[in-house]
Amino acid sequence: LYPTEETKQVLRLSLTEFSLPKFYLLFGISKVKSAAVIAFRSSYRDRSFSPGSYERETFALTSLETVTEALLEIMEACMRDIPTCKWLDQWTELAQKFAFQYNPSLQPRALVVFGCISKRVSHGQIKQIIRILSKGLESCLKGPDNYNSQVLIEATVIALTKLQPLLNK
């Protein structure tokens, strides 16, 4: 199977777009002149680089939303050329698994990804997301400085916003 010209064009445009400095911020590497410098730096070539030698930037959920939508566009373009491709189904299944499993680091991100890539949603899934939102709100009421709860609330709102149009009237 060979990619169509349309698919090749989508891939070229996406690669060009991801190479722009404005996209570095979305990937959490805005303080570099070239993403390749960070991506291919090794301890053999540059002894000054170590995991703690640079300041790690935060990765906003809105950035994750943008990156996920861009990756989804690439995946859908490639899937048009592969009739039996199940990539999106597998990605959705993994995102759902982590979205509904308590993990302060992964759950908010998985909720955003699940909301962005889902093509259908059940009332049961919406109910689970609302329960997660409720737990996040309860936790925030106990202590407003609870950053993880605030991130979880933001993630559920993003997910619900994306999934709401998929619900039956």
Stockholm file with secondary structure:
# STOCKHOLM 1.0

chainA/1-169         LYPTEETKQVLRLSLTEFSLPKFYLLFGISKVKSAAVIAFRSSYRDRSFSPGSYERETFALTSLETVTEALLEIMEACMRDIPTCKWLDQWTELAQKFAFQYNPSLQPRALVVFGCISKRVSHGQIKQIIRILSKGLESCLKGPDNYNSQVLIEATVIALTKLQPLLNK
#=GR chainA/1-169 SS CCCCHHHHHHHHHHHHHHTSHHHHHHTTCTTSSCHHHHHTCCTTTCTTCCTTSSCCCCCCHHHHHHHHHHHHHHHHHHHTTCTTCCHHHHHHHHHHHHHTSCCTTTHHHHHHHHHHHCSCCCHHHHHHHHHHHHHHHHHHHHCTTCHHHHHHHHHHHHHHHHHGGGSCC
#=GC SS_cons         CCCCHHHHHHHHHHHHHHTSHHHHHHTTCTTSSCHHHHHTCCTTTCTTCCTTSSCCCCCCHHHHHHHHHHHHHHHHHHHTTCTTCCHHHHHHHHHHHHHTSCCTTTHHHHHHHHHHHCSCCCHHHHHHHHHHHHHHHHHHHHCTTCHHHHHHHHHHHHHHHHHGGGSCC
//
